[in-house]
Amino acid sequence: MSALLYLIGFIIGVAVFIYLYSAYRSGRDKIDAFRARKKPPATTPVVNPDFVDYFNIKRPPGARLCPLCGKELTKYEALYASEVEENGKRKILIHGCRYCYKDDTA
């Protein structure tokens, strides 16, 4: 009697395993098909990042840029910075310009 219960349990276990494995494979196939569909077409133009980088754009002499966000600053716009002493050396820590620096004290 116990051998019969063992055999029935084994068959049920194998059936559950096959069912779960087939569900896993079909779900994986659907995900793979979805990912393959989302790929951009081969005719998508390729953009050179050097042309997008705002630090490499030709500017008139004397133009000032924020080193953090790249915004072009006028001569009346200042950078927010603080003086820090590290290992006995005085350094300037730039926080940004008025466009990218958010003051937490306000």
TIMAR-953606 format. One record per residue: y, z, x of N, C-alpha, C, O in turn; residue in three letters. Coordinates in pm, whole numbers, plus 50000, padded with zeros to 5 digits. Layout:
N
YZXYZXYZXYZXALA;...
REM end
This chain:
106
498815000050082500005000050000501255000050086502224993050057MET;501235008050194502425008450279502614995150353503744991350383SER;501524988250383501634975250450502284965150356503054956650401ALA;501974966050227502584957050129504084959650118504874950150114LEU;504494972350113505914975650109506624971250237507764966650233LEU;505944972750349506504968350477506724953250475507764948450520TYR;505754945750425505844931250419506954926850325507714917650357LEU;507074933250209508134929850113509504932950174510434924950161ILE;509644944350239510914947850304511274938150414512444934550431GLY;510274933850490510514924250598510974910850542511904904750595PHE;510334906250434510714893450371512124894350314512914884950329ILE;512454905450249513804907350195514824907550308515904901650296ILE;514514914250417515424914750532515664901050592516794897650626GLY;514594893150606514734879550659515574871050564516424863250609VAL;515344872350433516104864550335517594868150340518444859350335ALA;517904881050350519304885350360519934880150488521074875650488VAL;519194880650598519714875650725520014860650717521074856250761PHE;519084852950660519304838450648520494835550558521284826550586ILE;520634843050448521764841150357523094844150428524034836250419TYR;523164855350498524404858950567524724849150679525884845850701LEU;523704844450750523944834850857524444821550802525344815350860TYR;523874816950690524344804350632525764805750579526564796450589SER;526104817450522527474819750475528434819950594529544814550585ALA;528024825950703528854826150825529084812050877530214808450911TYR;528024803950885528154790350938529024781650848529844773950898ARG;528864782750715529674774450626531144778550634532024770050629SER;531404791450644532794795950661533374791250792534534787250798GLY;532584791750896533044787051028533314772051026534284767451087ARG;532464764450958532684749950948533964746850872534694737650908ASP;534244754550766535484752450691536704755650776537704748450770LYS;536644766250855537764769850943537964759151049539094755551079ILE;536874754051107536984743451207537584730851147538404724251211ASP;537184727351025537744715550959539224717550930540014708250943ALA;539614729650891541014732550864541844731550991542954726050989PHE;541334736851101542054736051228542154721751277543184717851331ARG;541114713951260541144699951304542144692051222542754682651273ALA;542334695551098543284688651012544724691951049545604683651030ARG;544974703951102546334708351134546874702751264548064704451293LYS;546044696151344546524691051471547584680451446547454672351355LYS;548654680451527549714670451507549194656551543548304655151627PRO;549744646451480549304632951511549654629251655550544635251716PRO;548944619451708549124615551848550484608951871550904607651986ALA;551174604951765552474598351781553624608151787554784604051787THR;553354620951792554404631051800555154629451932554524628652038THR;556474628851927557214627052053557094639352142557024650652094PRO;557064636952269556964647752367558384651152413559134642252453VAL;558734663852406560074668352442560024674552581559184683152609VAL;560914670152666561014675752800561804688752791562944688452747ASN;561254700152832561964712852819563234713452903564114721552874PRO;563344705053006564574705153086565774700653005566894704853033ASP;565564692252906566664687552823567054697752718568174697152666PHE;566174706952685566454716952584567084729352646567844736452579VAL;566794732152769567264744152837568784743852848569344734852911ASP;569464753552787570914753352786571524757152919572734755452938TYR;570734762253013571284765353144571374752753230572114752653329PHE;570644742253196570664730053275571564719253217571624708153272ASN;572264721953108573154712153048574394710853137574914720653189ILE;574844698453153576054696053233577254702153161577484699553043LYS;578004710153234579174716853178580364714553271580184711653390ARG;581554715853217582724714353305582774725553407582214736253384PRO;583424723353519583524733853621584224746253566585194745153491PRO;583724757753602584334770353558583814775353425584254785953378GLY;582904768253361582344772853234581464785053261580684785253357ALA;581594795153175580814807453194579754808353086580004805152970ARG;578574812853125577464814553033576994828953034577054835753136LEU;576524833552919575864846552913574494844852977573764835752940CYS;574124853353073572824851653139571634855053049570504851753084PRO;571864861552936570754865252849570504855152738569364851052717LEU;571564851152667571354842052553571824827952581571464818752507CYS;572614825752687573064812352722574284807552648574664795952663GLY;574924816052569576124812152495577264809652593577454817252687LYS;578014798952568579164795852653580314805152614580674806052496GLU;580874811952712581924821852687583274816252724583414808452818LEU;584294820452648585664816952685586134826552792585434836152826THR;587304824052844587774832952951588194846652897588424855852975LYS;588304848052766588694860752707587484868852659587644880452621TYR;586304863052661585104870252619584424876252741584214869552842GLU;584094888952731583524896052846582044898952822581544898252710ALA;581374902152930579984906552924579944921752917580784928452978LEU;578994927152844578784941552841577854945052957576754939652969TYR;578294954153040577514957953158577744972653188578714978653141ALA;576864978353267577024992053312576604992853458575814984753507SER;577155002753527576845004553668575725014853680575785025553621GLU;574695011353756573515019853771573285022053919573455012954000VAL;572895034453954572555037154094571045038554104570435046854037GLU;570455030254190569005030054205568675029754354569095020654425GLU;567915039554400567525040754541568755040954633568725035154742ASN;569795047354590571005048454671571875036054669572905035754737GLY;571515025854592572305013654583572945012854445572315016354345LYS;574175008354442574865006454315574554992454264574734982554335ARG;574084991654141573754978854080574454977653946574784987753883LYS;574684965353904575274962653774574164957953680573444948453710ILE;574034964753567573044961253466573764954053353574574960153282LEU;573474941153334574134933253231573374934953100572164932853094ILE;574104938852995573504940852863573604928352776572784926452687HIS;574594919852800574754907452723576184905252683577084912352728GLY;576394895252599577734891952550577874897352408576994904352358CYS;578974894052344579204899252209578274892952107578134898151996ARG;577634882052142576724875352050575304881052055574604881051954TYR;574884885952171573494890552182573374905552205572274910952191CYS;574454912652240574364927052266574634934552137575664932652073TYR;573724943152101573884951551982574034965952028573114971552089LYS;575164971951999575444985652040574734995151944574934994251823ASP;573915004051996573155013451913573965025451869573545032851780ASP;575125027751930575915039551896576675037751766577085047651706THR;576885025651721577675023151600576825024751477577325023051365ALA;
REM end
